[in-house]
Amino acid sequence: MLALPLPEFPTLHTPRILLRELLVTDAPALFDLRSDPEVMKLVSRPLMTRPEEADALVELIRTNQANGTSIHWAMAIHGQPALIGLIGYWRMQPEHHKAELGYMLARSHWGQGLISEAIHAVVRCGFDTLRMHRVEAITAPANHASRRVLEKNGFIQEGHFKEDHLWQGRFEDSIHFGRITDVAHN
């Protein structure tokens, strides 16, 4: 079984970013992120239109973490506390030792390799600390940047599902990736 809930939140560090627990005070920055049409263009989630939606999402994430059903990290540049992105595991299946990875990053930080650093750290934590065997990720076919960063981090495209989900009245495709733990590393 996965090692959740954790007794202490695992703060992670990469060369440039801090991955820390999501705080109630992060709601305004999360609202900025989730209300940006460019950030949300290829994400099958509603664009936030009211700050209260971000408050509710922070509360949901924190509740799910306390229950051991998901874990999310706020991304911040070292020395700068402001949230610039969110990354974490959801759709956790403890009985199968797996979860789905999701992430988003503020547009002002795109193209700098930050999400790749975050994925590397979070996947290592998933395998080493949470004791996952498998991490999955799903992206839109048009999200070439997300597909590249997953492949760069050892994920393998396992399928292209045709019209597998309904979003805003249209059936859309999705690309499914997976990564298995490096048993030799553990």
PENOR-V566051 format. One record per helix or strand. SS is the DSSP state (a for helix, b for strand). FROM is the first residue (numbers start at 1). TO is the last residue. If there is no record, write none. Layout:
BEGIN
ss:from:to
SS:FROM:TO
SS:FROM:TO
END
This chain:
BEGIN
ss:from:to
b:12:13
b:17:21
a:24:34
a:37:40
a:51:67
b:71:77
b:85:93
a:94:96
b:98:105
a:107:109
a:114:128
b:134:139
a:144:152
b:156:167
b:170:180
END
